[in-house]
Amino acid sequence: MDYEQIQSLEAEIENLKKDLALTDWYVVRFAETGKPIPEEVLAERQEKRQRINDLQEQIRSMMAKN
């Protein structure tokens, strides 16, 4: 198992989660006021969540091989 590669993937996941946190206020504002979230923000958040899911699956796959 390549621990350095797994650590690198985990670091990328953490960075993506931090990026998502920067736009969490849009979600809170929408929940509280109903003001729509800009489409580009929604698209960017979805891309980041998908990348996180893909990286997590890659880590699981790497760990299962060992």
Helices and strands as residue ranges (DSSP letters): H 3-22, H 24-33, H 39-64
